Amino acid sequence: MLSGKTYGYKTIIHAFFFISGACALILSLLAARSDNYKGDFNVIFWIGSLLVFIGLLMKTFYVPYDTFVIIGGVAISGLSFFINPLQSKDDNDEELLDQ
């Protein structure tokens, strides 16, 4: 898509990319609201993914500073592996070692 070799289907590929990416982000946010995924959802990772998606949209439309948005989104997503604000402090896996 970014190389320009879409063989005449550029608008269809772009529309599919935009719609499927936006739907995936919205569905991941809605799935996180359910009780089954409350402990697994990380809002910082979701914000980083949103920034990466916006950066890719900017890159597709040749908006300046798109690389900085993508790098920022990847950095925030990487930071999310160390910080999870929704994880409770009582979730210690000490019982796992006792078994």
FENTA-V53786 format. One record per residue. N is the residue number from 1. RES is the residue in one letter. PHI is phi in whole degrees, 0 to 359 (* if undefined). OMEGA is omega in radians with two decimals (none if undefined). NEAR is the number of other C-alpha atoms within 10 Angstrom. Layout:
N|RES|PHI|OMEGA|NEAR ; N|RES|PHI|OMEGA|NEAR
This chain:
1|M|*|-3.13|13 ; 2|L|279|-3.12|11 ; 3|S|278|3.12|5 ; 4|G|89|-3.14|8 ; 5|K|258|-3.12|9 ; 6|T|255|3.05|13 ; 7|Y|56|3.05|7 ; 8|G|89|-3.11|9 ; 9|Y|250|-3.03|10 ; 10|K|297|-3.09|14 ; 11|T|291|3.12|11 ; 12|I|291|3.13|11 ; 13|I|294|3.12|12 ; 14|H|296|-3.13|16 ; 15|A|297|3.11|11 ; 16|F|297|3.12|12 ; 17|F|297|-3.11|16 ; 18|F|294|-3.07|15 ; 19|I|290|-3.13|10 ; 20|S|291|3.10|12 ; 21|G|293|3.12|15 ; 22|A|294|3.10|15 ; 23|C|296|3.13|12 ; 24|A|295|3.12|11 ; 25|L|294|3.14|16 ; 26|I|292|3.13|14 ; 27|L|294|3.10|12 ; 28|S|292|3.09|14 ; 29|L|290|3.12|15 ; 30|L|292|3.11|10 ; 31|A|293|-3.14|14 ; 32|A|290|-3.14|17 ; 33|R|285|3.14|12 ; 34|S|284|-3.07|9 ; 35|D|290|-3.09|8 ; 36|N|292|-3.05|10 ; 37|Y|249|-3.08|12 ; 38|K|301|-3.10|13 ; 39|G|283|-3.08|13 ; 40|D|269|-3.06|11 ; 41|F|282|3.09|19 ; 42|N|235|-3.07|20 ; 43|V|293|3.12|17 ; 44|I|291|3.08|20 ; 45|F|296|3.13|21 ; 46|W|295|3.10|19 ; 47|I|295|3.09|17 ; 48|G|297|3.10|23 ; 49|S|294|3.09|18 ; 50|L|296|3.10|20 ; 51|L|294|3.09|20 ; 52|V|296|3.11|24 ; 53|F|297|3.10|20 ; 54|I|296|3.09|19 ; 55|G|297|3.09|22 ; 56|L|292|3.03|20 ; 57|L|297|3.11|17 ; 58|M|297|3.13|17 ; 59|K|294|3.12|17 ; 60|T|294|-3.13|13 ; 61|F|267|3.10|11 ; 62|Y|56|3.06|10 ; 63|V|276|3.14|12 ; 64|P|296|3.12|10 ; 65|Y|67|3.12|11 ; 66|D|291|-3.13|19 ; 67|T|295|3.13|15 ; 68|F|293|3.11|12 ; 69|V|292|3.12|20 ; 70|I|295|3.13|23 ; 71|I|296|3.09|15 ; 72|G|297|3.12|16 ; 73|G|294|3.11|24 ; 74|V|293|3.12|19 ; 75|A|294|3.11|14 ; 76|I|294|3.09|19 ; 77|S|296|3.08|22 ; 78|G|294|3.10|14 ; 79|L|295|-3.09|14 ; 80|S|292|3.11|18 ; 81|F|286|3.13|11 ; 82|F|255|-3.09|7 ; 83|I|234|3.04|13 ; 84|N|225|-3.07|16 ; 85|P|290|-3.11|11 ; 86|L|269|-3.13|13 ; 87|Q|282|-3.13|13 ; 88|S|286|-3.12|9 ; 89|K|287|-3.10|7 ; 90|D|276|-3.12|6 ; 91|D|277|3.08|8 ; 92|N|260|-3.13|8 ; 93|D|262|-3.14|8 ; 94|E|290|3.14|8 ; 95|E|292|3.13|7 ; 96|L|296|-3.13|7 ; 97|L|286|-3.11|6 ; 98|D|282|-3.04|6 ; 99|Q|282|none|5
